[in-house]
Amino acid sequence: MSDLADFTRLAVTLEPWRHQIVFVGGWAYRLYRYEPRAYTPEYEAVFTQDADVAYKEREALEGNLKEALIGAGFEEKLNGDFKPPAARYTLGDEANGFYAEFLTPLSGSGKKRNKQTGEFEEDATVVNGGVIAQKLRYLEVLLHAPWVVNIPAAESGINEEVAGLRIPNPVSFIIQKLLIRDRRAADKRPQDVLYIHDAIELFGASIDELAPIWKDLEATLTGKQRRLVSDGVAELFSEVNDTLREAAIIPSDRQPDPEDMLKLCQFGFGKIFDMKS
């Protein structure tokens, strides 16, 4: 992978905080291939240049991550009107380079009172450990029972193993995408459907091990959230639809059939949710 060395630099820089952080988003999907239970596909993972780094709500990150990142060659780029503004930590050219963003769960109303003006404003960002993190709904799902993977020395880009990288278990990965589907831009939904399909395919041989994970995760969800999950499955995976068709044309090195994608996802959900045929 052409940018694996950049991700490795990020992972090495954040080594002191690995026990607190979870790599989520597209990089979790790519790192699944280093999980022993995953099968090795012939196709490449979908490219992503951003690394999302998540941590639990209100968990203190000791030390100064921002100083560590700057010392490793990252630059903080601020944007937006939030207080504090949203931030990216970039390597190389801002438009084309690798970058990291920090995320933490959003709970409550999503509003906070400005201590100076007394008015309510968006509760969208927070400073922790020197870095600015975005607050997102349903992110706590990705932090439930994370798995741990290692990047082997031969692939890390630094000739050393990068160990102890925490990523969401595949059930959490799938469920969070179902929960956020209505919050995602329309052009992002096909990619999420492809991620769901590929996650089920990667762990197809051990799919029976995922049902207990769902039982544990389900117990942490509200009734509304459980309905959102079931509604998401019905909306996206009841029949071949435009979203599935668009998902099928995303990869450049394979041509999955939408009907086959649908059947695999329905099979996977039946196993994960322990549905009896």
Disulfide bonds with the S-S distance in Angstrom:
none
